[in-house]
Amino acid sequence: MMIEAPARSATRSLLRALRRSRSASVLPIMAAALVPAMAMIGAGIDYGRAYLVASKLQGAADAGALAAVRAKQVSSNSASEAQALGAEYVRANFPDDYSGAALAAPSIAVTEEDDVITASVTLRAAVDTALLRVIGIETLNVSVNSVAEASETLPTSIEALLVLDNTGSMQGARMAALKTASKNFIDTIYGAKDTRDGFAVGILPYNTMVNVGRLVRARAPQMVAEYPGYTDIPVTDPVGWKGCVFADQTIQNISADRFTLDSGAYDLTDNMPGEGGMPDFEPFVYPPVYVDSFQDVNNRYLIPTVRRDNFYSIPTVRTALVRMHGQNICKERLSGIPLACNFPNTVIDFNRLPDRTQYVSPRAYSHKSGTGTNASPNNLWGASPNYQCPAEALPISYSATRTQLRSYIDNENEALMPGTGTFHNPAMTWAYRLIQRDDIFTRARPENIPVKKIVIFMTDGNFDSRDDGRRVGSTRIFDTAYTAYKTYEDRLIVNSTTRAATIDHLARRFAKTCEAMKADGIEIYTIAFALNNDAEGNTTREMFRTCATDRNTHFFSAATGADLNNAFVTIAAELIRLRLAQ
């Protein structure tokens, strides 16, 4: 920062004339004494104004330098376009005629050399004086300089996981808005390049469950329970397991204190099977039942005869069919003799099912582009043991390219006809594991560089399984909408089938997992998109505010698609490391 006064030749001439005067008047003497006094007063006032201008000017130069280097780093802007953007930031931060100062055209240079982008900004302004002009100093010249640098290789390696709502309410315009926003997040990170050193990105879509089971089994097969006739057949088979998992075994009625991890609640932490007595992960299977709670879909699918005995022995399938049809649907496993299901060594007998004529051929799930309830791609509807199971998560990877991530968002994630219900806590628990358990979900992390772990969690809905129940006489049975926690009727987390009690205990689990993640140093951003402005919507917003690392800076309430896009781009920009060089 420099403040200079121009040469004062007029003042010197005046003082020399007074010094030569020999008149018998005291006026020249008084005048000679008054000029320095006024100069001293003027210097204090005018230089004070100049320092204020210089301070404002320095802030404008810093903003311009940061804007210019960011524009060059995170997009395809040319150096001249980055310079122009930097100039806009200078003008925005230094209003016209601020404190009587006239700003000269900014001098901005943007260069890129040896993987380092540098933006240098020099600003000059002339400040009109008030009192110094009596001694001939009409302006004070102020100049400042700022330099910002950004490297393609970030000073901290960043691992970011996008957790994206793939539920029924997202169908249509909301899903389109999410696709745009999440791709713009990727574009902000990668710019025009296809790779990004020191930056790892993963994506986890969710509804009432997540698809991570085959990822776990590929790395640690002993952690996942095996069901012959289901988990041991190819993923391309219409009745083959696609990879969704039920929530971990847990206890009912956990405490309300979000900072307490209740013993036996294995679904709250990053623990894996074999740690602290935790059981194996249980593959998700949607039983062959008519789903009367949503979408009016007949999910009664056929299983090949040679696989039926094994498939119908899967605990979830057996429990569902017996609960729906009663005990008189079994046979003795070896002899095939009809026998009640409460006898040992029995299996479900397809030929004794009262609705067997309604069973249909299963539909293969590929989660790729397509529309319509009978389209196999990008569609979570249709008769299948994988009914409602979203696409497999994309693990966090430093080798993920911009093209791959955008392709995943367009073609694999965010189904055009998504699932229905919304359970946030299974998604957050698995986000915890995907980002924290790098011993299982390995990645080629840069050596000797600190790691910053980030979760960006987005939703447009409140907790809801969409289970409206079916009437059996005068009783309503909540047993057809299967989630990570099975059905309300299974009472896995609370000894109640009411929606209010279940949601309360789901929210408790979500809050506890958030706090455990933050205690492990994981930074959490949350985005609530288009939630209703009612009591339930406000409760969900507050839950997400509380989950965020900072409720003021890490939580975004997005009312529109434009707001959603702004939230994702803002977060991406904050993850890019910029620093002032001087």
C-alpha positions, 0 to 999 in steps of 0.5 A: 500500500502506497500513498503519495502526494504530487510535487508542491512547486506552487507552495514553495514559490509562495513561501519563498515570496513571503521570506523575501518580503521586507514590508513593515507589516506583520501580515506576511509573517502571520501568513507564513506561520499559518500555511504550515499550521494548516498543512499539518491539520490538512495532512492529518485529515486528508491522509486519514481519508487516504488510508481509508480509501487504501484499506477499501482498495486493498479489499477490492484488490483481494476480491478481484484476485481471488475471483480471477484465479477461481474463474481460471481454476474451476472453469474453462475461462480464458485468461482474459475472461478471468481478468474481466471477472476480476475487474467486475469484483474490483468494481463491486467492492469499490463503489464509484467516488468512494470517499472522493477517490477516482479509481483508475482502470485496474491492472490484472494479470492471470498466468498459469505455470508449473501447475500454479495459477496466479492472478495479480491485481494492482489498483490505483486511485486519486483522492481529492484533498480538502485542506492540503490543497491550500499548500498546493496538494490537490490529490493524494495517489493511493496504490495497492497490490494483491496476488492470489494463487491456486494449484491444480494439486490441492494443498489438502486432499478432499474426499467428498460423498454426494448422498442424493435423494432417489425417492418418489417425490423426486420424480419429474422436475425435481429429479431434473433439477437435482441432475443439473445441480449435481452435475454442476457440482462436478463441473465446478470441481473439475472445470474443463478437465476430466481429472482432478488431482487430490480430489476424490468423489463418490455418489450414494443414491437412497430412498428407504435403503441403499445399494452397497452390499455387493461392494462390501462383499467384493472387499470382505465376503465374510461380512455379508450373509449368503442366501443360496438361490438369491445372493449366489446367482449373477446380478444380471439374473431377474431374481439375482440380488442387486446389492441392497441391504437391510439395516443392521440388527439393532435394539428397540427404543434407543435414547433421545440423547443424540450424543449417546451411542446406545449399546447394541444399536449396530445401525448407528456407527461405522462398525463392520461385522466382527467388530463389537459383536456386530452380526453380518450384513443381511441382503435386502429382499422384497418378499413376493407380495401385493404392495397395496400401500403405494404404486398399486404394483403387484410384486408377486414374482415367480421363482424358478422351481429349482430355487423355490425351497431355498428362496422361500427359506429366506427369513424375510420371505418366509415371515412375510408369506406366513404373516399374510397367508397363515401357517397352512402354506408349508410342506416338509422340506424333504418329503414334500408332504403338506405340513403347517409352517410351525413344524420344524423342517418345513418350507413354503410350498408355492402350490399351497399359496392362495394367490399363486395364479397372480404371480408374474415373471420378475423384471430385471433391474438395470437402473439405466435410461428408460421410462414407463412402469414396464421399462427395465432401466432407470426404474425402481418399479416392477415385480422383483425381489429387488423392488425399490432397490436403487442403483449401486453406490459409486465408491469414493475414488481419486481416479473418478473422472468428470465424464464418469461422474456425469455419466453416473448421474445421467444414466445410473443414479436418480431414476426417472421413476424412483422409489417411494419412501424416504429413510434418511438414517440408513443412507447416513450410516452407510455414508459414514462407512463409505467415507470413514472405512477406507480399510474396506472401501479402499482408494489410492490416496495421495501420500503425505497429504492431509485428508478432508472428508466431506459428506453432502446430504440432500433430500426433498422429503420427511421420513416416510415408508409410504406404508398405509397398511392393509385391512384384515377384518377390523385390523390394519396390518402395516406389512407390505412396504418394505424398507431397510428396517423391513415393515412397521409390523416388524417393529425393529426399532420401536415397539409400536406400528404407529407412524409417529413413533417410528419416525421419532426413533428413525430421527433419533438414529439419524441424529446420533449418526450425524454426531458420531461422524462429526466427532470423527472429523467428517464435515457434513453439509445438508441440503433440504430441497422444496420441503413443505412449510408445515410442522413436519417440514420444519421439523425435518429442516431443523433435523438437517440444520442440527446434523450439519457441521455448522447450522449457519454455513453448512445447511442450505434450505433450497426452495427452487431448482435454482436454489438447489443448484446454487447450494451445490455450486457454493459447496463445491467452490468452498471445497476448492482450496484458494489462498492469498499469496501475499 
